[in-house]
Amino acid sequence: MLNKHHSRLLYILQSNNKKNICSAAFSMFLLLLICVLPSCSQMDDSEVGYDAELINQHLTADVTFEEKYRPQYHYSPKINWMNDPNGLVYHQGTWHLYHQYNPFGTRWGYMSWNHATSTDLIHWEHRPVAIPYGQDEEEGIFSGSAVVDHTNSSGFGDGNGAPIVAVYTSAYGGEEPYQAQSLAYSTDGGITFTKYEGNPVLTFEDPNFRDPNVKWDAVNERWLMVVALPLQHKVQFYASDNLIDWEYLSDFGPAGATGGIWECPDLFPLAVDGDPDRIKWVLHVDMNPGAIAGGSGSQFFVGDWDGTRFTADPEFSEEDVIWADYGTDYYAAISWNNVPEDDGRRIMIGWMNNWDYANEIPTSPWRSAMSLPRTVELNEKNGKVWIIQQPVAELEQLRSGTSRIGRVSLNSNIEDAEISGKSYELLMEIDPGNSTLAGIKVRSGNGEETIIGYDSSTETVYADRSISGDVTFHESFVRTSRAPARLIDGKVRLRIFVDWSSVEIFINDGESVITKRIFPEPESTGIRFFADGGEAKFTNIEFHEIKSIWDNQP
């Protein structure tokens, strides 16, 4: 089966050939790799194979949620491999999170849609696999979206309420593998799904054609799909009255960053500063490899949608990319559909991992986690429209053990903080003064630490995990990430979330974000302030311990 790993090799091959720097021998080597790389039905743990009786083994798995590196307030599967969030939809008081999942092992393979639900976006209940890998058809259930069909335009409803319709990529195997868009529907509130007998509903001449994201276009009163052509660095737009029959509208791309394949698009309207008379449209596209921090990452375009075509504002180019996250570990993010009007937020969540080393991170019996859910807004500042991302307010219910520190002043030295922990939220303002570097070291101890600081020479906030703990499992893991950070009244504001195996840094109230996985020893709980090359001040410091979301899990 042609999967995302094959796509990446094909991309390297095509781009190298275009640049005429790839020898014939190397081209043949890449083609050979594409032919022999394991397929979706094979790329899993070598000792585990397909077994229909084990598809829902996670429901009875004996886990404590206290395993080493287990996230305490980020979603993770009980066991086994997870990647992209899929089918995010709100329905009748419940937030649904579906995601890519291997029911049989801790490495990528047998792609299925697993499922979790929440009433508050924070505490999650693990559910049965919603759409399992199709063994008979060799059908990988790749990424997609879900909608509530309020008018039963699809005809899938049973008369007892609106159906939830999943629109996903069928990754078919066989001698000529290809990807196409398919449907499955639920009449029991999103717990079980039935595949549409007429699948696939949308095909294309390019066999790499995936990740459909569907929303209701209220202005034009029809369904709107954006779907990726990964190797072409494009997305396509389609429209439908019934979710079954789709009309091609237009393409967008190549544009912005094109250093790798494009995947997992999302398109949605946002009001600038909440003004309903100033609507802009935001297109979110993932790219792998070639992102700002290396490997996989995400970018935004802001522009206009005329009902048929997306036009990006002219300032977006390869030289001026808006990265959704400047860290290494935020990918495949999409937003929730059907959020109530009285809520009104655009809420996204991403896969907290990176394809460079995703299969190798040192966790067991699960692999991967989701980012914190974050809101996305458009704000105008100094004549420029900014994309602002903030963690959802519901996280504040997890705060406990709050401490406040008035001020810390340093002059080319390090000072241990009176606070420490493994799972917390930390807010502060840094006045870098005449220092070259100033910041904080978290999860410190036993020769380990993750360094988060402001670099005056580059006007960036950086996160350095080179000695953060276990960094030996992959050569690409040791990376320092940097995000642009302007000084506001001489200071930079940081809101830092530290979990057992991650840090997320929201800079200047969400003007930029850095997300990174870390794997420190449990005993490394120290926090240290530092300043290099001069004086710096730290003010308005708040520390909140964060309670585990898994305390009441069976």
C-alpha positions in Angstrom: 0.0 0.0 0.0 1.2 3.5 -0.8 1.3 5.2 2.6 2.6 8.4 4.0 6.1 6.9 4.3 6.1 6.0 0.6 4.8 9.5 -0.3 7.7 11.1 1.5 10.2 9.0 -0.5 8.4 9.8 -3.7 8.6 13.5 -2.8 12.3 13.3 -2.2 12.8 11.4 -5.5 10.7 13.9 -7.5 12.2 17.0 -6.0 15.8 15.7 -6.4 15.1 14.8 -10.1 13.7 18.3 -10.7 16.9 19.7 -9.3 18.9 17.3 -11.4 21.1 16.4 -8.4 20.0 12.8 -8.0 21.9 10.1 -9.8 20.2 7.3 -11.7 21.5 4.8 -9.2 20.1 6.8 -6.3 16.8 7.1 -8.1 16.6 3.4 -8.5 17.5 2.9 -4.8 14.6 5.2 -3.7 12.2 3.4 -6.0 13.3 0.1 -4.6 12.7 1.4 -1.1 9.2 2.5 -2.1 8.5 -1.0 -3.5 9.8 -2.9 -0.5 8.7 -0.6 2.4 6.1 -2.4 4.5 2.5 -1.6 3.7 -0.3 -0.4 6.0 -1.0 -4.1 6.7 2.6 -4.8 7.6 4.1 -1.7 9.3 3.5 -2.6 12.9 5.3 -4.4 15.6 6.9 -7.5 14.1 5.4 -9.8 16.7 1.8 -8.5 16.2 -0.5 -9.2 13.2 -4.1 -8.5 12.3 -6.5 -10.1 14.7 -10.2 -9.0 14.6 -10.7 -10.2 18.2 -8.1 -7.7 19.5 -9.4 -4.6 17.8 -10.8 -3.3 21.1 -8.3 -4.8 23.4 -7.5 -1.3 24.7 -10.8 -1.1 26.5 -9.7 -3.8 29.0 -6.0 -3.1 29.0 -4.5 -2.9 32.5 -2.8 0.5 32.5 -2.2 2.8 35.5 -1.8 6.2 33.7 1.3 6.5 35.9 3.7 4.9 33.5 7.0 6.6 32.9 6.5 9.6 30.5 2.6 9.2 30.5 1.1 12.6 29.9 -1.0 13.6 32.9 -3.3 16.3 31.2 -2.8 15.5 27.5 -4.9 12.9 25.8 -3.1 9.7 25.0 -4.5 6.2 24.0 -4.4 3.6 26.7 -2.2 1.4 24.6 -0.7 1.2 21.1 0.1 3.6 18.3 -1.7 6.9 17.7 -1.2 9.7 15.1 -3.5 12.3 13.5 -6.6 13.6 15.1 -9.6 12.8 12.9 -13.4 13.6 12.8 -13.4 16.3 15.5 -17.1 17.1 16.1 -19.3 18.4 18.9 -22.7 16.7 19.3 -25.3 16.9 22.0 -23.0 18.0 24.8 -20.1 15.7 23.8 -16.8 16.5 22.2 -15.7 13.7 19.9 -12.0 13.0 19.3 -11.3 10.3 16.7 -7.7 9.6 15.7 -5.4 7.4 13.6 -4.7 4.2 15.5 -3.1 0.8 15.2 -5.2 -1.6 17.4 -2.4 -4.2 17.4 0.9 -2.5 18.2 2.9 0.5 19.1 4.2 1.4 15.6 2.4 2.8 12.6 0.1 0.2 10.8 -3.4 -1.1 10.3 -4.7 2.4 10.3 -8.1 2.7 12.0 -10.2 5.4 13.7 -10.0 5.1 17.4 -12.4 7.2 19.5 -12.5 9.2 22.8 -15.2 11.5 24.2 -15.3 14.4 26.6 -17.8 16.8 28.1 -15.1 19.5 28.8 -12.3 19.0 26.3 -10.0 18.0 29.1 -11.2 14.7 30.7 -11.4 11.9 28.1 -13.2 8.6 28.1 -11.7 5.9 25.8 -14.3 4.3 23.5 -14.3 1.4 21.1 -12.6 1.7 17.7 -15.1 3.5 15.5 -13.9 2.5 12.0 -11.4 -0.4 12.0 -8.9 -1.2 9.3 -10.6 -3.1 6.4 -8.7 -6.4 6.2 -10.8 -7.9 3.4 -10.4 -4.8 1.2 -6.9 -4.0 2.3 -8.4 -0.6 3.2 -6.4 1.7 5.6 -8.8 4.2 7.3 -6.7 7.3 6.8 -7.4 10.8 8.1 -10.6 12.8 7.6 -13.4 14.7 9.3 -16.9 14.3 10.7 -20.0 16.4 10.4 -23.5 16.4 12.0 -25.9 16.1 9.0 -28.7 18.1 10.7 -31.0 18.0 7.6 -30.2 14.4 6.7 -29.0 15.6 3.3 -27.2 12.3 2.9 -30.2 10.2 3.7 -28.2 8.2 6.2 -30.4 9.1 9.2 -32.9 6.6 10.7 -35.5 9.2 11.8 -34.2 9.3 15.4 -31.9 12.2 15.1 -29.2 13.7 12.8 -26.6 11.2 11.7 -22.8 11.9 12.2 -21.1 11.3 8.9 -17.4 10.6 8.7 -15.5 11.6 5.6 -12.2 9.8 5.4 -9.5 8.6 3.1 -9.6 5.0 2.0 -6.0 3.9 1.4 -6.5 0.9 -0.8 -3.7 -1.7 -1.2 -3.1 -4.3 -3.9 -1.0 -4.1 -7.0 -2.0 -0.6 -7.8 -2.5 1.2 -4.5 -4.4 4.4 -4.4 -6.3 6.8 -2.1 -9.9 8.0 -2.4 -12.5 9.6 -0.2 -15.2 7.5 1.5 -18.1 7.9 3.9 -19.2 6.1 7.0 -22.2 7.1 9.1 -23.4 6.8 12.7 -27.0 6.8 14.0 -26.0 6.2 17.6 -24.2 9.4 18.4 -20.8 8.6 16.9 -20.1 5.3 18.7 -20.5 2.8 15.8 -20.2 3.5 12.1 -21.5 1.8 8.9 -19.5 2.3 5.7 -21.5 3.6 2.8 -22.1 0.9 0.2 -21.2 3.3 -2.6 -17.6 4.0 -1.4 -15.5 5.6 -2.5 -17.4 8.8 -3.3 -14.5 10.8 -4.7 -11.5 9.7 -6.7 -8.7 11.5 -8.5 -6.1 10.7 -11.1 -3.3 11.3 -8.5 -3.1 8.2 -6.2 -1.9 10.4 -3.4 -5.1 12.2 -2.6 -6.1 12.4 1.1 -7.2 13.9 4.3 -10.7 15.4 3.4 -11.9 18.1 5.7 -15.6 18.9 5.3 -17.7 21.7 6.8 -21.0 23.2 6.2 -20.8 26.4 4.1 -23.6 28.4 5.6 -23.4 31.3 3.0 -23.7 29.0 0.0 -25.8 26.4 1.8 -23.8 23.3 0.8 -21.0 21.1 2.1 -17.5 22.2 1.4 -14.5 19.9 1.3 -10.8 20.7 1.2 -8.5 17.8 0.5 -4.7 17.4 -0.1 -2.7 16.5 -3.1 0.5 15.9 -1.1 3.1 15.6 -3.8 1.8 18.5 -5.8 1.8 20.9 -2.8 -1.8 21.7 -3.4 -5.2 21.4 -1.9 -8.4 21.0 -3.8 -11.9 22.3 -3.0 -15.1 20.4 -3.7 -18.8 21.1 -2.9 -21.8 18.8 -2.4 -25.5 19.0 -1.5 -25.6 15.6 0.0 -22.1 14.5 1.0 -22.2 11.8 -1.7 -21.9 13.7 -5.0 -19.0 16.1 -5.1 -18.4 18.9 -7.6 -14.8 20.2 -8.2 -14.4 23.9 -7.4 -10.7 24.9 -7.5 -7.1 24.3 -6.4 -4.8 26.3 -4.1 -1.0 26.0 -4.2 1.8 25.6 -4.5 2.3 28.5 -2.0 4.1 29.2 1.3 6.4 26.5 2.5 6.8 23.6 0.0 9.8 21.7 1.3 7.7 18.6 1.9 4.4 16.9 1.1 1.2 18.7 2.0 -1.3 17.0 4.3 -4.3 17.4 6.6 -5.8 20.7 5.4 -8.5 22.7 7.2 -10.4 25.8 6.1 -12.6 28.0 8.3 -13.8 31.6 8.7 -12.7 33.9 11.5 -13.8 37.4 12.4 -11.0 39.9 12.9 -11.2 41.1 16.5 -14.6 39.4 16.7 -16.1 41.8 14.2 -18.7 39.9 12.0 -18.2 42.5 9.3 -14.5 41.6 9.0 -14.5 38.0 8.0 -11.2 36.4 6.8 -10.7 32.7 5.9 -7.9 30.7 7.4 -6.4 27.7 5.5 -4.3 25.4 7.6 -1.9 22.9 5.8 0.6 20.5 7.3 3.9 19.7 5.7 6.4 16.9 6.1 9.4 17.2 6.0 10.9 20.7 5.8 9.0 22.5 8.6 10.6 25.3 10.5 11.8 23.1 13.3 12.7 20.2 11.1 10.6 17.2 10.0 6.9 17.7 10.1 5.0 20.9 10.9 2.0 23.1 10.1 1.4 26.5 8.4 -1.4 28.9 8.1 -2.6 31.0 5.2 -5.0 33.9 5.7 -7.2 35.2 2.9 -10.6 35.3 1.3 -13.1 32.6 0.1 -15.6 33.6 -2.6 -17.6 30.4 -2.5 -15.4 28.7 -5.1 -11.8 29.8 -4.6 -9.4 30.6 -1.8 -7.1 33.6 -2.4 -4.3 34.1 0.1 -3.4 37.6 1.2 -0.3 38.7 -0.8 2.1 38.8 2.2 2.1 35.0 2.4 5.1 33.5 0.6 8.0 31.1 1.1 9.8 34.0 2.8 7.0 34.9 5.2 5.3 31.7 6.3 3.0 31.8 9.3 3.9 28.6 11.2 1.2 27.2 13.4 3.8 26.1 15.8 7.6 26.7 15.9 8.3 23.5 17.8 9.0 20.0 16.6 5.9 18.3 17.8 2.7 19.8 16.5 1.3 18.2 13.4 -1.9 17.2 11.6 -4.0 19.7 13.6 -7.6 20.2 12.6 -10.6 22.0 14.2 -13.8 20.8 15.8 -17.0 21.0 13.7 -20.5 21.9 15.0 -19.3 24.0 17.9 -22.4 25.7 19.3 -23.0 29.3 18.3 -23.1 30.5 21.9 -19.6 29.1 22.3 -18.3 30.4 19.0 -14.7 29.3 19.4 -12.5 27.8 16.7 -10.7 25.0 18.6 -7.9 22.9 17.2 -5.8 20.0 18.5 -2.7 18.5 17.0 -0.7 15.3 17.1 2.2 15.9 19.5 4.9 14.1 17.6 7.2 14.3 14.6 7.4 11.9 11.7 11.2 12.0 11.9 11.2 9.9 15.1 7.5 9.2 15.8 7.9 5.4 15.8 10.9 5.5 18.1 9.9 7.7 21.1 10.6 5.7 24.3 7.1 5.2 25.7 5.2 2.0 26.5 2.6 0.5 26.2 1.3 3.5 24.1 3.0 5.8 21.7 2.1 9.4 21.0 -0.1 12.0 22.6 -2.2 15.0 21.6 -1.4 18.6 22.1 -3.5 20.8 24.4 -6.7 22.0 22.7 -6.2 25.6 21.6 -8.4 28.3 20.3 -7.5 30.2 17.1 -8.4 33.9 16.6 -7.5 36.8 14.4 -6.5 40.0 16.1 -5.2 43.2 14.5 -2.2 44.8 16.1 -0.4 47.8 14.7 -2.1 47.4 11.4 -1.2 43.7 11.1 -3.6 40.7 11.4 -2.1 38.2 13.8 -3.2 34.5 14.3 -3.5 34.1 18.0 -3.6 30.7 19.6 -4.4 30.1 23.3 -5.0 27.0 25.4 -8.7 26.5 26.0 -10.0 28.1 29.2 -11.3 24.7 30.5 -7.7 23.8 31.4 -7.9 26.2 34.4 -10.1 23.8 36.2 -7.1 21.5 36.6 -5.1 24.1 38.5 -4.1 23.4 42.1 -1.4 24.5 44.6 -1.0 28.0 43.2 2.2 29.9 44.1 3.1 33.5 43.2 6.6 34.9 43.1 6.9 38.7 43.0 10.2 39.2 41.2 13.5 37.5 40.4 16.5 39.7 39.4 19.7 38.1 38.0 23.0 39.3 36.7 24.8 36.6 34.7 23.9 33.9 37.1 21.5 31.0 37.9 19.0 30.8 40.7 17.0 27.8 41.9 13.3 28.5 42.2 11.3 27.7 45.3 8.8 25.8 43.1 9.2 22.5 41.4 7.2 19.8 39.7 6.5 17.4 36.8 3.1 18.6 35.8 2.3 22.4 36.0 1.5 25.7 34.3 4.0 28.5 34.7 3.3 32.2 33.7 5.9 34.9 33.7 7.2 38.1 32.1 10.9 38.4 31.2 12.6 41.8 31.0 15.9 40.8 29.3 17.6 44.1 30.2 21.1 44.0 28.8 21.4 40.2 29.0 22.1 38.1 25.9 20.0 35.1 27.1 17.5 35.0 29.9 15.0 32.3 30.8 14.1 29.3 32.8 15.2 25.7 33.0 12.5 23.1 33.7 12.4 19.4 34.5 15.9 20.0 35.9 18.0 17.5 37.8 20.3 14.5 37.4 22.2 16.4 34.7 19.0 17.0 32.7 17.1 20.1 31.9 15.0 21.7 29.2 16.0 25.3 28.6 13.4 27.9 27.7 14.7 31.5 27.1 14.7 34.8 25.3 17.6 35.4 23.0 18.2 39.2 22.6 20.4 38.8 19.6 17.8 37.1 17.5 14.7 38.4 19.2 13.4 34.9 19.6 12.1 32.6 22.3 13.9 29.3 22.2 13.4 25.8 23.6 16.5 23.6 23.9 16.0 19.9 24.7 19.6 18.7 24.0 20.0 17.5 27.6 16.3 17.1 28.4 16.5 13.4 29.3 16.5 10.5 27.0 17.6 11.9 23.6 19.4 8.8 22.3 16.5 7.0 20.5 16.9 9.1 17.3 19.6 11.4 15.9 17.0 14.0 14.8 15.5 14.4 18.3 18.2 16.8 19.6 17.0 20.1 18.2 16.6 23.7 19.5 13.4 25.4 18.3 13.0 29.2 18.0 9.9 31.4 17.6 9.8 35.1 16.8 9.0 37.1 19.9 8.7 40.9 20.1 9.2 42.8 23.3 6.1 44.5 24.5 6.9 47.4 26.8 10.4 45.8 27.1 9.1 42.4 28.1 8.2 39.0 26.6 5.3 37.1 28.2 5.4 33.3 28.5 2.8 30.8 29.5 4.5 27.4 29.8 2.7 24.0 30.2 5.0 21.2 31.5 3.8 17.6 31.5 5.6 14.4 32.2 6.9 14.3 28.6 6.2 17.6 26.9 6.5 21.4 27.1 4.2 23.9 25.3 5.1 27.5 25.3 2.6 30.2 24.4 4.4 33.5 23.7 3.0 37.0 24.1 -0.5 35.7 24.7 -0.4 33.3 21.8 1.3 35.3 19.0 3.5 32.3 18.5 3.8 28.8 20.1 6.5 26.2 20.6 5.5 22.5 21.3 8.1 19.9 22.1 8.3 16.4 23.5 10.8 15.7 26.3 11.6 12.5 28.1 13.2 13.3 31.5 13.6 11.1 34.5 10.7 11.3 37.0 13.1 12.7 39.7 14.0 15.7 37.5 11.6 18.3 38.8 13.7 21.4 39.4 13.0 24.9 38.1 15.9 27.3 37.7 16.0 30.9 36.5 19.1 32.1 34.5 20.6 35.1 32.8 23.7 35.2 30.6 25.8 38.2 29.7 24.0 40.8 31.8 21.0 41.7 33.9 17.5 40.3 33.5 14.3 40.5 35.6 11.4 38.0 35.9 8.1 39.4 37.1 4.4 38.4 37.5 5.4 34.8 38.1 2.5 32.4 38.7 2.9 28.6 39.2 0.0 26.2 39.1 0.3 22.6 39.8 -2.0 20.7 37.4 -4.1 17.7 38.4 -4.1 14.5 36.4 -7.1 14.0 34.1 -6.8 10.2 34.6 -7.5 9.9 38.4 -10.9 8.4 37.9 -10.1 6.1 34.9 -11.1 2.4 35.3 
